[in-house]
Amino acid sequence: MIRTINDVYKNLEKMNPCTVSFPGFSSKSLLKVIERSMEFGFISGGVLLGNGEKIKSLISHSEKNFNNFHIVNVSDEKEMMKEAIRWNREEKIDVLIKGQIKSAIFMKGILDRNFGLKNKSIISDCMFYEIPSMNRLLFITDPSINTNPNLNEKIEILKNMISLFKVLYKKAPRIAVLSYSETIISEDRNTIEASVLTQLANRGELDALIEGPLALDLAVNKRAAKIKGFADNLVAGNADIIFVPNLLSGNVLAKSLSFLTDYKSGGVLLGAKKEIVLTSRSSSVEEKVNSLAFASFLTNKRLKHK
């Protein structure tokens, strides 16, 4: 059972190491990400893309053996991204992680119809947090990709998240559709769509326990759920996944947990042909290593399933 991020690392000890393509590999902090991943044993090699001389200088100061890494000298970010994806597709590199490269260019490469990595109808982001008081991982989707998804897009984002949860736990997740209130307000389409998503789950069209709209306290706090009359609700106070209505609310929530707490965290993109890690340039080394570990864990699960 994956209850903590350490559980992911323990599972990786019994799995095969993965390879990684790293466009924009250009700093000591990014070097630490690869060094830590090699220390844990879940990354064995791959391709580092960027300024070739700078990359060689970085790894020359490392105590780790980089013989299993290819260095690709490319300066233009669009070409860098295209080449990184080519390695993932043609050279069968397992995981793609964003380095010092613009997020818009990174995502445009992934979504490109001709050479990208899009697999399902929508790419979405999933962040996860280890919150000790909850005794489990809490997932948030989608805090960084889809700006203001419509109802159909929300359904696809949920399907991405439900698929991931079943890979991890082999059961249906409890999903809270986030709002500022549990009341349905006719002028607010997000509260109406939250109710529709709840009904779709109740009818079995989404394989999850879904409740919405729910305020954040109702979603994760059992005391708040009891006070507000939701004590018997299967999701309220027990949510595994917080489904946010738009990028603004999701980004604020995710970054508040990442930068205003000491919770361990990480994230991966869902809906792609390969595992992808999209982290902020300001994210800590620990968060990036956790994200790579989670992506490697999912890669092994995906290959085993195939």
C-alpha positions in Angstrom: 0.0 0.0 0.0 1.4 3.4 -1.0 0.6 5.7 2.0 3.8 7.7 2.0 6.4 8.8 -0.6 8.9 6.5 1.2 6.6 3.6 0.2 7.2 4.6 -3.4 11.0 4.4 -2.9 10.7 1.0 -1.1 8.7 -0.4 -4.1 11.4 1.0 -6.5 14.0 -1.2 -4.8 12.3 -4.2 -6.4 11.8 -2.6 -9.8 14.0 -2.0 -12.8 15.8 1.4 -13.1 14.5 3.8 -15.7 16.1 6.1 -18.2 15.4 9.8 -18.5 15.6 12.6 -21.1 16.3 16.0 -19.6 16.0 19.0 -21.9 17.5 22.1 -20.4 20.0 20.3 -18.1 22.0 23.4 -17.1 22.4 23.9 -13.3 24.0 22.4 -10.2 20.5 21.9 -8.7 19.4 19.8 -11.7 22.7 17.8 -11.4 21.7 17.1 -7.8 18.3 15.7 -9.0 20.0 13.2 -11.2 22.7 12.3 -8.6 20.1 11.7 -6.0 18.0 9.6 -8.4 21.1 7.5 -9.2 21.8 7.1 -5.5 18.3 5.7 -4.9 18.9 3.5 -7.9 15.8 4.2 -10.0 17.6 6.2 -12.8 20.4 4.4 -14.6 21.0 6.7 -17.6 19.5 8.6 -20.4 20.1 11.8 -22.4 21.0 15.3 -21.2 20.2 18.1 -23.6 21.4 21.7 -23.7 24.7 23.5 -23.9 27.1 20.6 -24.4 30.1 22.2 -22.9 28.2 23.3 -19.8 26.8 19.8 -19.3 30.2 18.3 -19.6 31.5 20.8 -17.0 28.7 20.0 -14.6 29.1 16.3 -14.7 32.9 16.5 -14.5 32.5 17.8 -10.9 30.2 14.9 -10.0 31.3 11.8 -8.1 28.7 9.8 -10.0 29.4 7.8 -13.1 27.6 9.4 -16.1 28.9 6.9 -18.7 25.3 5.8 -19.4 24.2 9.3 -20.3 24.3 10.8 -23.8 25.0 14.5 -24.1 23.1 16.4 -26.9 24.4 19.8 -27.7 21.4 22.0 -28.7 20.7 25.6 -27.9 17.3 26.4 -29.5 14.6 25.3 -27.0 12.1 24.2 -29.6 14.7 21.9 -31.2 15.8 20.8 -27.8 12.3 19.7 -27.0 11.8 18.0 -30.3 15.1 16.1 -29.9 14.2 15.1 -26.3 10.9 13.7 -27.4 12.6 11.8 -30.2 14.8 10.1 -27.7 11.7 9.1 -25.7 9.9 7.8 -28.7 12.6 6.3 -30.9 15.3 5.4 -28.4 12.8 4.2 -25.8 13.8 6.5 -23.0 11.3 6.0 -20.2 10.7 9.4 -18.5 10.8 13.0 -19.7 11.5 15.7 -17.2 11.5 19.5 -17.7 14.8 21.4 -17.0 15.6 25.0 -17.7 13.2 25.4 -20.6 10.1 27.5 -21.0 7.0 25.6 -19.8 5.0 26.8 -22.9 7.7 25.3 -25.2 7.9 22.1 -23.1 4.1 21.6 -23.3 3.9 22.6 -27.0 6.4 19.8 -27.8 4.4 17.2 -25.8 1.2 18.2 -27.5 2.6 18.4 -31.1 0.4 16.2 -33.4 3.4 15.0 -35.4 6.1 14.1 -32.9 4.5 14.7 -29.4 3.7 12.3 -26.6 0.0 12.9 -26.2 -1.8 9.6 -25.8 -5.3 10.4 -24.5 -7.8 13.2 -25.3 -6.3 15.5 -22.7 -3.0 16.0 -20.8 -3.5 16.9 -17.2 -1.3 17.5 -14.1 -1.4 15.5 -10.9 0.4 16.7 -7.7 0.6 14.5 -4.6 1.3 15.5 -1.0 2.3 13.4 2.0 0.2 14.9 4.8 1.1 13.1 8.1 -2.3 13.8 9.8 -4.1 12.1 6.9 -2.0 8.9 6.9 -2.1 8.8 3.1 -1.1 10.7 0.0 -3.5 13.5 -1.1 -3.7 14.1 -4.8 -4.6 17.4 -6.6 -5.6 17.7 -10.2 -5.3 19.8 -12.4 -3.1 22.6 -11.0 -1.0 23.6 -13.9 -2.1 22.6 -17.4 -5.8 23.2 -18.3 -6.7 26.8 -17.7 -10.5 26.7 -17.5 -11.8 23.3 -18.5 -15.3 22.8 -19.7 -17.5 19.9 -18.5 -16.2 17.4 -21.2 -12.6 18.3 -20.4 -13.2 17.9 -16.7 -14.6 14.4 -17.3 -11.4 13.5 -19.2 -9.2 15.0 -16.5 -11.0 12.8 -13.9 -10.6 9.7 -16.1 -6.8 10.4 -16.1 -6.8 10.6 -12.4 -9.0 7.6 -11.8 -6.7 5.5 -14.0 -3.7 6.6 -12.0 -5.4 5.9 -8.7 -6.4 2.4 -9.8 -2.8 1.6 -10.8 -1.7 2.6 -7.3 -4.5 1.1 -5.2 -6.6 -1.1 -7.4 -9.8 0.5 -6.1 -12.1 3.5 -6.9 -10.9 6.8 -5.5 -12.9 9.3 -3.3 -12.9 12.6 -5.2 -14.0 16.0 -3.9 -14.9 18.5 -6.6 -13.6 21.7 -5.1 -15.7 24.9 -4.7 -16.0 27.7 -2.2 -19.2 26.2 -0.9 -21.3 23.0 -0.9 -24.2 24.9 -2.4 -25.2 24.8 -6.1 -25.4 28.3 -7.4 -27.1 28.9 -10.7 -24.8 31.7 -11.7 -21.7 29.6 -11.1 -21.2 27.0 -13.7 -18.5 25.3 -11.7 -20.9 24.4 -8.9 -23.4 23.1 -11.5 -20.7 21.0 -13.3 -19.6 19.7 -9.9 -23.1 18.4 -9.3 -23.2 16.8 -12.8 -19.9 15.0 -12.2 -21.3 13.7 -8.9 -24.4 12.4 -10.7 -22.2 10.7 -13.4 -20.4 8.8 -10.7 -23.6 7.9 -9.0 -24.8 6.4 -12.3 -21.6 4.5 -12.8 -20.3 6.5 -15.7 -17.2 7.5 -13.8 -15.7 4.7 -11.7 -15.2 6.7 -8.5 -16.9 8.1 -5.4 -17.4 11.7 -6.3 -19.0 14.5 -4.3 -19.3 18.1 -5.3 -19.4 20.9 -4.9 -17.4 20.8 -1.7 -15.3 23.4 0.1 -11.8 22.4 1.0 -12.6 22.0 4.7 -15.4 19.6 3.9 -13.2 17.6 1.5 -10.4 16.8 4.0 -11.6 17.5 7.5 -13.9 15.0 9.2 -14.8 17.5 12.0 -15.9 20.1 9.4 -17.9 17.4 7.6 -19.7 16.4 10.8 -20.5 20.0 11.8 -21.9 20.8 8.3 -24.1 17.7 8.2 -21.9 15.6 5.9 -20.9 13.0 8.6 -22.4 10.1 6.6 -21.0 11.2 3.3 -18.4 8.7 1.9 -16.2 11.5 0.4 -16.5 14.4 2.8 -13.6 14.5 5.2 -12.0 11.5 3.4 -11.1 12.7 -0.1 -8.2 11.0 -1.8 -8.3 13.5 -4.7 -9.1 17.2 -4.8 -10.4 18.1 -8.2 -10.0 21.8 -8.8 -12.3 23.8 -11.2 -9.6 25.8 -12.9 -5.9 26.6 -13.1 -6.0 29.6 -10.8 -7.5 27.8 -7.8 -5.4 24.7 -8.5 -2.2 26.5 -8.8 -2.8 28.5 -5.7 -3.7 25.4 -3.7 -0.8 23.3 -4.9 1.8 26.0 -4.5 0.5 26.9 -1.0 1.0 23.2 0.0 4.4 23.2 -1.7 5.9 26.4 -0.4 4.0 27.2 2.8 4.3 23.8 4.4 7.0 21.2 4.9 4.9 18.4 3.3 6.8 16.1 1.0 5.4 16.4 -2.5 5.8 15.6 -6.2 3.9 15.5 -9.4 3.5 13.9 -12.9 1.6 14.6 -16.0 -1.1 12.2 -17.0 -2.5 11.2 -20.4 0.8 10.9 -22.3 2.6 7.9 -23.9 5.5 8.2 -21.4 5.8 9.4 -17.9 6.4 13.2 -17.8 7.6 15.4 -14.9 6.7 19.1 -15.1 7.9 20.9 -12.1 8.4 24.6 -11.4 11.9 26.0 -11.8 11.5 27.1 -8.1 10.6 23.6 -7.0 13.0 22.0 -4.5 15.5 19.3 -5.5 13.5 16.9 -3.1 10.2 17.6 -5.0 11.9 16.9 -8.4 13.5 13.7 -7.1 10.1 12.6 -5.6 8.5 13.3 -9.0 11.1 11.3 -10.9 10.7 8.5 -8.4 6.9 8.5 -8.9 7.3 8.6 -12.7 9.8 5.6 -12.5 7.3 3.7 -10.3 4.5 4.3 -12.8 6.8 3.3 -15.8 7.4 0.0 -14.2 3.7 -0.5 -13.5 2.8 0.4 -17.1 5.4 -1.9 -18.6 4.3 -4.7 -16.3 0.7 -4.1 -17.4 1.7 -4.3 -21.1 
